[in-house]
Amino acid sequence: MRDFRTLLVWQKASHLTDLTYDLIAQLPQTEQFDLVAQMRRASQSIEMNIAEGCGRKGSVDFARFLHMAMGSASELECAIGICTRRGFGQESHRLQATRQVVEVKKMLASLIRKLIPNRYRR
């Protein structure tokens, strides 16, 4: 069992959740049950899947949860893109969140590569 709090990728994902909350606070009320809720769930899912994977037995199982975190990170990245196209939120917040989600995705990919041999990768 690993302590997820010691993983830099979880720390970055946690910070990304905070950035996401800051961004969604700026979105229009009309998006509260659509884009806002989806972004909140996706950002939470990234760090929660990392944490859950740390509690699992074996590297392959851990990597499976990291893949789920990667999917949620891609979903959040897409949602931030929607915000950009629609002009929702401050540009500086969107850029900061985009940079952070890309960094988290790179870190997840690196950790997955270290955990499992090539033949088990998706």
Residue, then its C-alpha position, 0 to 999 in steps of 0.5 A: m500500500r502506498d501513501f498517495r499524499t507522497l506522490l507528486v502527481w497526486q499533489k499536482a492533481s489536488h492543486l488542479t482540483d483547486l484551480t478547477y474550483d476557482l475557474i468554475a466559480q467564474l462560469p455563468q449560472t446557466e452552466q451550474f448543472d452541466l459544465v460546472a458539475q462535469m468539471r468538478r467531477a472530472s477534477q475530483s476523479i483525477e486525484m481520487n483515482i490516483a488515491e484509490g490506485c495507491g490502495r490497491k495491490g500490485s502495479v498493474d492494478f495501480a496502473r489501471f486506476l492511473h489510466m482512469a485518472m488519465g481519462s478524467a484529465s482528458e475530459l477536464e482538458c476538453a471542458i477547459g477548451i469549451c470554456t475557452r471557446r465560450g469565453f467563460g472565466q478569466e483567460s489567466h485561470r483557463l491557461q493556468a488550469t490547462r498547463q496544470v492538466v497537461e502537466v498532470k497527464k504527462m506525469l500520469a503517463s510517465l508513472i504508468r510507463k514505470l509501473i507496467p511493462n510494454r505488453y500490458r499497456r493500453 
